């Protein structure tokens, strides 16, 4: 096989893995735009409170996603070996709980952070339980990302896309019903938007966790955090190890 053919094959392999993730990101952006538009029609102050919370929520979810993608290089070499893969998945779940908990705490502290930023009190008064709903969403996203990273590393990007798209459909539908308040339905403002985002995270997380447990080489195995594993240096220079001790 020529070098040009190898490069072309590698390109399409990467494109097939990345395209579903890109589509999921675009769909999530559409869901956020729907919330913004509906809250803008509901009340300008509510829209401002939404923007303040999302200013913390977006970096929090990006931090969670970035941290858990670090699991992927360790998962990929063992994609056909469930015995080696299972401890890595469990370690990823502990990472999700740790990073997700810290980021969720930051989102829940939006009223305090907003006060330090000089956000007007009338905007902070509109927050209500919205930061707590988004904090719960961050935790769910972290748990979902622990499965998403493994699924992508195992070549199941399409499943991640389907879960993300369905989550977006749930978010948009609930936002229209709870925030837009069509017909006789009342509008719940920020609380409705928070419930829609929480439900979306729950749906996506459940679908990805189900796929990890039933549609991969780990099917039939119990996937739970368990006890944190201890890792020793394995002597592999490509991992920065120098000791001959085996990893476990």
Secondary structure per residue as TSV (DSSP state, phi and psi in degrees):
chain	resnum	aa	ss	phi	psi
A	1	X	-	360.0	131.4
A	2	X	-	-72.4	163.0
A	3	X	H	-63.9	-38.3
A	4	X	H	-63.7	-40.5
A	5	X	H	-65.5	-39.4
A	6	X	H	-61.9	-44.1
A	7	X	H	-63.9	-40.3
A	8	X	H	-65.9	-40.9
A	9	X	H	-64.3	-42.3
A	10	X	H	-63.7	-38.8
A	11	X	H	-61.3	-48.0
A	12	X	H	-70.3	-29.6
A	13	X	H	-64.9	-44.8
A	14	X	H	-66.8	-40.6
A	15	X	H	-63.4	-41.5
A	16	X	H	-64.1	-32.6
A	17	X	H	-78.3	-34.3
A	18	X	H	-85.4	-31.7
A	19	X	H	-58.2	-45.6
A	20	X	H	-61.7	-36.3
A	21	X	H	-68.8	-37.6
A	22	X	H	-64.9	-41.4
A	23	X	H	-63.3	-37.8
A	24	X	H	-64.2	-41.2
A	25	X	H	-64.3	-41.9
A	26	X	H	-63.0	-41.3
A	27	X	H	-63.6	-41.3
A	28	X	H	-63.1	-36.5
A	29	X	H	-64.4	-38.2
A	30	X	H	-62.8	-42.7
A	31	X	H	-60.2	-40.3
A	32	X	H	-67.0	-38.0
A	33	X	H	-64.3	-37.1
A	34	X	H	-63.8	-44.6
A	35	X	H	-59.8	-43.5
A	36	X	H	-61.8	-44.9
A	37	X	H	-65.2	-43.7
A	38	X	H	-68.1	-39.5
A	39	X	H	-69.9	-32.6
A	40	X	H	-63.6	-34.9
A	41	X	H	-76.5	-28.1
A	42	X	H	-73.6	-55.9
A	43	X	-	-166.7	135.9
A	44	X	H	-64.2	-36.7
A	45	X	H	-65.5	-38.9
A	46	X	H	-64.3	-37.9
A	47	X	H	-64.1	-40.0
A	48	X	H	-64.2	-41.4
A	49	X	H	-65.0	-38.0
A	50	X	H	-61.3	-44.5
A	51	X	H	-63.7	-39.4
A	52	X	H	-63.2	-43.7
A	53	X	H	-69.5	-42.5
A	54	X	H	-65.7	-27.4
A	55	X	H	-62.1	-25.2
A	56	X	H	-97.5	-36.1
A	57	X	H	-64.5	-43.4
A	58	X	H	-63.2	-49.3
A	59	X	H	-62.6	-31.7
A	60	X	H	-64.7	-46.5
A	61	X	H	-69.0	-33.5
A	62	X	H	-66.0	-37.3
A	63	X	H	-65.0	-43.7
A	64	X	H	-60.4	-49.1
A	65	X	H	-62.3	-43.0
A	66	X	H	-64.5	-40.8
A	67	X	H	-65.4	-42.6
A	68	X	H	-78.2	-20.7
A	69	X	H	-68.7	-17.8
A	70	X	T	-65.9	-14.6
A	71	X	T	-76.4	-26.3
A	72	X	H	-57.6	-44.2
A	73	X	H	-62.9	-24.6
A	74	X	H	-84.7	-25.3
A	75	X	H	-79.9	-42.2
A	76	X	H	-54.8	-41.8
A	77	X	T	-65.5	-17.3
A	78	X	T	-114.0	28.9
A	79	X	T	-64.2	-21.6
A	80	X	T	-109.6	10.6
A	81	X	-	-124.6	91.2
A	82	X	H	-62.8	-28.8
A	83	X	H	-66.8	-38.3
A	84	X	H	-80.5	-27.6
A	85	X	H	-76.0	-37.5
A	86	X	H	-58.7	-46.4
A	87	X	H	-61.4	-33.3
A	88	X	H	-68.5	-38.6
A	89	X	H	-64.8	-41.9
A	90	X	H	-65.0	-39.7
A	91	X	H	-63.1	-38.2
A	92	X	H	-63.3	-34.1
A	93	X	H	-67.2	-39.4
A	94	X	H	-64.1	-39.3
A	95	X	H	-62.5	-39.4
A	96	X	H	-62.9	-44.5
A	97	X	H	-63.8	-40.3
A	98	X	H	-69.7	-55.8
A	99	X	H	-67.5	-41.2
A	100	X	H	-62.6	-38.9
A	101	X	H	-64.7	-42.7
A	102	X	H	-65.4	-43.6
A	103	X	H	-69.3	-35.9
A	104	X	H	-64.5	-38.3
A	105	X	H	-62.4	-38.0
A	106	X	H	-64.3	-40.6
A	107	X	H	-68.5	-40.3
A	108	X	H	-64.2	-24.3
A	109	X	T	-89.0	15.4
A	110	X	H	-55.6	-42.4
A	111	X	H	-57.2	-39.6
A	112	X	H	-69.7	-45.4
A	113	X	H	-63.2	-41.4
A	114	X	H	-61.9	-38.3
A	115	X	H	-63.4	-38.3
A	116	X	H	-69.8	-29.3
A	117	X	H	-78.3	-11.0
A	118	X	T	86.5	23.9
A	119	X	-	-67.7	134.6
A	120	X	-	-55.8	140.2
A	121	X	H	-57.0	-34.0
A	122	X	H	-66.9	-25.4
A	123	X	H	-76.0	-43.6
A	124	X	H	-65.0	-31.1
A	125	X	T	-65.8	-21.2
A	126	X	T	-81.2	-11.4
A	127	X	-	-64.6	-47.4
A	128	X	T	58.1	-129.7
A	129	X	T	-91.5	3.5
A	130	X	H	-56.6	-46.7
A	131	X	H	-60.1	-35.2
A	132	X	H	-69.6	-37.1
A	133	X	H	-64.1	-41.5
A	134	X	H	-72.9	-29.5
A	135	X	H	-64.3	-41.9
A	136	X	H	-63.4	-35.6
A	137	X	H	-63.3	-39.6
A	138	X	H	-61.4	-42.7
A	139	X	H	-62.0	-43.9
A	140	X	H	-64.7	-40.4
A	141	X	H	-62.3	-39.2
A	142	X	H	-62.9	-44.5
A	143	X	H	-64.0	-40.6
A	144	X	H	-65.3	-39.1
A	145	X	H	-67.3	-28.3
A	146	X	H	-63.8	-31.6
A	147	X	H	-83.4	-39.0
A	148	X	H	-60.0	-44.6
A	149	X	H	-60.8	-41.3
A	150	X	H	-68.5	-42.8
A	151	X	H	-61.1	-42.6
A	152	X	H	-64.7	-43.5
A	153	X	H	-64.0	-28.1
A	154	X	T	-90.3	1.5
A	155	X	T	89.0	24.2
A	156	X	-	-111.2	44.6
A	157	X	H	-62.3	-34.5
A	158	X	H	-63.0	-36.6
A	159	X	H	-65.0	-39.4
A	160	X	H	-62.4	-39.8
A	161	X	H	-63.5	-45.6
A	162	X	H	-61.7	-40.5
A	163	X	H	-64.6	-42.9
A	164	X	H	-66.0	-40.9
A	165	X	H	-65.7	-41.1
A	166	X	H	-66.1	-38.4
A	167	X	H	-61.6	-38.8
A	168	X	H	-66.0	-40.4
A	169	X	H	-60.3	-43.1
A	170	X	H	-62.5	-43.7
A	171	X	H	-62.5	-47.1
A	172	X	H	-65.0	-42.9
A	173	X	H	-62.3	-48.0
A	174	X	H	-68.9	-33.5
A	175	X	H	-63.7	-43.1
A	176	X	I	-62.7	-40.2
A	177	X	I	-76.7	-42.0
A	178	X	I	-91.1	-30.0
A	179	X	I	-99.9	-47.0
A	180	X	I	-68.3	-33.7
A	181	X	-	57.7	59.0
A	182	X	-	-70.3	146.1
A	183	X	T	60.7	-131.3
A	184	X	T	-80.3	-5.7
A	185	X	-	-71.7	137.6
A	186	X	-	-78.5	155.4
A	187	X	-	-94.4	131.9
A	188	X	-	-103.8	7.7
A	189	X	H	56.8	-132.7
A	190	X	H	-61.5	-38.2
A	191	X	H	-61.8	-41.0
A	192	X	H	-63.7	-41.0
A	193	X	H	-64.1	-40.7
A	194	X	H	-64.1	-40.9
A	195	X	H	-64.1	-39.1
A	196	X	H	-64.1	-43.6
A	197	X	H	-67.0	-38.4
A	198	X	H	-65.5	-44.2
A	199	X	H	-63.1	-39.4
A	200	X	H	-61.5	-45.1
A	201	X	H	-63.3	-40.2
A	202	X	H	-63.6	-45.0
A	203	X	H	-63.0	-48.9
A	204	X	H	-62.1	-42.3
A	205	X	H	-64.7	-45.5
A	206	X	H	-62.2	-42.1
A	207	X	H	-65.9	-41.5
A	208	X	H	-69.9	-39.2
A	209	X	H	-66.4	-38.0
A	210	X	H	-63.5	-44.7
A	211	X	H	-62.0	-40.5
A	212	X	H	-61.8	-36.8
A	213	X	H	-84.9	-19.6
A	214	X	H	-125.2	-13.5
A	215	X	S	-125.4	19.9
A	216	X	S	-129.6	-176.0
A	217	X	T	-66.5	-11.6
A	218	X	T	-88.6	4.3
A	219	X	T	-57.8	132.6
A	220	X	T	89.1	-6.2
A	221	X	S	-101.1	149.5
A	222	X	-	-79.3	118.8
A	223	X	-	-109.0	106.9
A	224	X	-	-144.9	160.7
A	225	X	-	-57.8	-43.6
A	226	X	-	63.0	-156.9
A	227	X	S	-85.1	142.9
A	228	X	-	-59.5	136.3
A	229	X	-	-85.6	149.5
A	230	X	-	-100.1	131.0
A	231	X	-	-112.5	127.7
A	232	X	-	-109.7	161.0
A	233	X	-	-66.2	141.3
A	234	X	-	-107.6	-3.1
A	235	X	-	82.8	7.9
A	236	X	-	-88.4	113.7
A	237	X	G	-62.7	-28.5
A	238	X	G	-68.5	-18.4
A	239	X	G	-99.4	6.1
A	240	X	T	80.3	17.6
A	241	X	-	-96.7	146.5
A	242	X	-	-125.3	-16.8
A	243	X	-	-87.9	144.5
A	244	X	-	-79.0	0.8
A	245	X	-	-66.7	138.4
A	246	X	-	-74.6	140.0
A	247	X	-	-70.1	141.4
A	248	X	-	-155.0	360.0
